[in-house]
Amino acid sequence: MPLVPMTAFLSKAKQEGFAVGQFNMNNLEFTQAIIEAGIEERSPLIFGASEGAIRYMGLNNVVALAKVAARESGLPVALHLDHGSSFEMVMKCIRAGFSSVMFDGSHYPLEENIRLTKKVVEAAHAVGVSVEGELGTIGGVEDDLDVADEDATLANPEEAIRFWEETQVDALAIAVGTAHGMYKGVPKIRFDIIEKVSKNIDVPIVLHGGSGVPDESITKSIALGVGKINVNTENQVACTKVIRDTLGANPEMIDPRKYLGPARTAIKEVVKEKMRLFGSSGKA
């Protein structure tokens, strides 16, 4: 099956009360693990590619890997630019073959964020590519993003509703208390913000920083209107732990397949667990 925009499954997610996971591609093993999990769970999925991953892997390699995985799986799979920093970067990814993009204008004043996001939506929708926008600032560290906790700002519900009405993005990421990376404590999610915004827009809310959020908080967020959840750090932690343990127990090992293979399996198991938690298993 060719790559599809997120609109191919996000409307169904909001209507039926489940969420689709975005799992970031960091290399071949991550890509394989994510798609294998999707096949076993019969779940739609979103490959996330950050600008850092694109620099590391190469833009054309990212697209080629995602296209092959989607075609061979038969699943509805979107290839999504995660935290696109500029209109130029968004256009570059669309031209390369991405089926979905995020423009992150959250660091701009509201009016400028709306103006720039509308420009992205107009260009992307013209070629059938879905768009995610963001309002509020999500704390934590991920690739090029590094926002101190004290600088994180929650989304204003009224502004979020206006943002969607004016931009018509296909998914809306709002800062509600989650953070990129693993949590030092339990995240305090503002469910009231999720509920108010979700009731007043036609598209799903996106929860960034899904790694390490308690299951019950995930379940409640989905019930209130979250339809896309981003997971990356938990996969990285699972991958790295297996590699460290394997090489620690086998210091003479030099064949990367012998430690990357088990790491790939560990990632797959995390993704499968998330798909079940999100309710997307069996929805492909």
N, C-alpha and C positions, 0 to 999 in steps of 0.2 A: 504494500500500500504506500503511495507517495506521502510525503510530509503534508500535514494539514494545519490550518490555523487553529488556535485554541477555541475559536467559536464552534468548531466541529463537535466539541463535547462539553464546553463550560455551561452552555444554556441548560443542557440536560442535568448537569451537576447541580445547578441552583434549583431547578424544578424538583429534582428527586432527592435532594438533601445529602449529596456526597461531595467529596472534594477530589481533585486530581493533583497528584504530586508533581512538582518540578524537581528533578534530580539533576544536579550539575555534572556535566561531562568534564573530566579533568585529564583523561587520557583514554587509550583504547580499552583498558580493563574496566574503567568506570562505565564506559559506553556499553560494553558487553554485559556487565552485571545488571545494569538498569533494564536493558531490553529483555534479558533472560527472565528477570523478575516479572516484567510485564506479560511476557508470553505465558509463564506459569500461572499467573494470577488472572489472565485475560482482562487486563486493565489498560485503559488509555493512559498515556503518560506524556510528560513534557521534558525534553532534554533542555536543560539550562546551560547556556554558554556565556560566561562572564568575559569582559574584555581582557582580563588577565589570562584566562584559559585560551582565548583566541590568539593572543600573542604567543603563548607557550606552544600550542598545537599547530597553529597556522589556520587561517580562516577557511581555506579550501579543504583542508583535512577535516575540520569540524563538520562542515556541510556534507562531505563525502561519507564520513562515518555515520552520521545521523540518517542520511538517505538510505544507505545500505541496510542499516538496522531496521528502519521503518518498513522498507520493502520486503525484507525477508521475514519480518514478524507478522505482517498482516494486521497490525494494530493501528489505531488512530494515534499518531505520534506528531507532536509539534516540536519544532526546533526554535527555541526562544532566546533572544538576546537578553541577558540579565543585566539590569542597571546600565542601559545604554546612556552614555554621558553627553552625547551631542546628536544633532540632526544628521551630521555627516556620517557618524558611526552607524546610526540606524540605517541610513540609505546604503551604506557599504554592505551591511549584513543582508539587507533585502535583495540587493543585486546579486549577492553570492548564493542566495537560495534559502535564507531563513524564512520560515512560515509565520513567525510571530516575533514581535520586538517589544521591549520595554524601554520607554524613555523616562529616565529618572530626573525630573525637574524639581524635586522636592527641596533642593537647596536654594531655589529662586523664590522671590516673592510670589504670592498667589497669582497675581495678574500675569506675570511673565511666565510662570509655570503653565497656566492655561493657554497663553498665546503659543508657546513653543510646542506644547502637547497637541494642540489643535492642528498645527502644521504637520506634525508627524502622523497623526491620524488621517488627515486628508491624503497624504502621499501613500501611506501603507494600505489604507482601505481601497485605494484606486487599483491596487494590484492583488487584492485578496489576502492581505497580511493582517493578522490581528495585532492589537496594541494594548499594552498595560501601562497605566500611569501611576504616579505615586504622590501622596500628600502626607506631610509630616515627615519627621526624620527618625529613622530606625537606628538605634545605637549598635555598638559592637564593631568587630573587624571582619571583613571579608574581601579578599583580593585588594583592589584599589580603594575600598571604602574603609574608613577608620573614623568612627564617630564616638566621642566620649559620652558616657552615660549622662553627664550633666548637660550635654548639648543635644540630646535626643528630645524631640518635641512631639507630643501626641497630636494626631489629626483633629481638627475642629469639625464636628459632624456637619454643621451647616455649610462650611466651606467645601467639605468633601462632596456633598450632594450637588452643590453648585458646580464644582469642578467636573463632575460626571456629566451634568446636564449640558455644559458648554463644550466639553471635549468629545463626548460620546466614545470614550475608551471602552474596550471590550472586557476589561478586568481592572479593578481599582485596588491598588495597594495602599493601605492606610496604616499609619503608626499607631498601634494600640497597646504597646508595652512589651512586645517581643524585641529580640535583638539578634544580630548576626553573631555566630559563634556559639560556644557552649555557655550555659548560665552558671554563675557562681551561687545563686540561690534559686528560688522558685519565681518565675516571671509573673508579674502582676498584670494580667491582661484586662483591658477595659472592655468587657463584654457589652456594656451599654453603648459604647461608640459603634461597635460592630452592628448591633441590633438596629440602632437608629439609622445608620447609613444604609444598611442592606434593605431595610423596608422602603426606602425612598429612591432606590436606583434599580435598574433592570438587569444589572450584571453582577457577577460574584465579587466578593471581597477577596483580596489576596493576603495571605498571612506569610510575611517574610520572617526568617529566623525560626523556622519550625523545628530545628534540632533541639532536643532536650526539653521541649514543652511537655508537661504531664499529659498523659492520654486523655484524662477527663476534661482538661482544658481544650484539647484539640476537638474532642467530640462535641463539646458545648459550642465552640466557635463555628463548627460546621452547621450545627442546628440553627444557628443565628444568621447564617448567610455566607460563611467563608466557603469558596468553591475551588480555591487553588492554594496549595501550601508548599512552600519552598524548603527543601532539605538538602543540605550539603555537608555541614560539619560532622554529623553523625556518621556519614559514609566515610569521610576522611579519617575519623578516629578509628573506625572499625578496620579500615584498610591498613593504616599505619601500625596498629597494635599487632595484627597478624604478621606483618613484615618484621617488626622488631622481635617478636617472639620466635619466629622461624629462624631468623638469622642469629639470634642469641643462642638458640639450641643447636644451630648448625653453622659455626663460624667459618667453616671451609666452603660453604655453599657459594657458588658463583653464577649459577644458571638462573637468570631472573624469572624464568617461567616457573621455577619451583617455589618462589615466594610470592610472585605476583598472581599466580593461579589461585592459591588459598585466599589471598587478599580479595580477589575478585569474588570468590564465593561468599566471603564475609559481607561485602557490599551488597550482594544480591539478597542476602537474608535480611539485611536492614530494610532494603527497598520493599521487599515482600511484606514485611511487618507493617510498614507505613501504608502500603496500598490497602491492606486489610483494615487498618485503623481508620483510614480516610473514607472507607466504604466504596472505593473504586473497583475493587476486585469483581470480576464478572460483568463489568459495565462496557467492555470493548465491543 
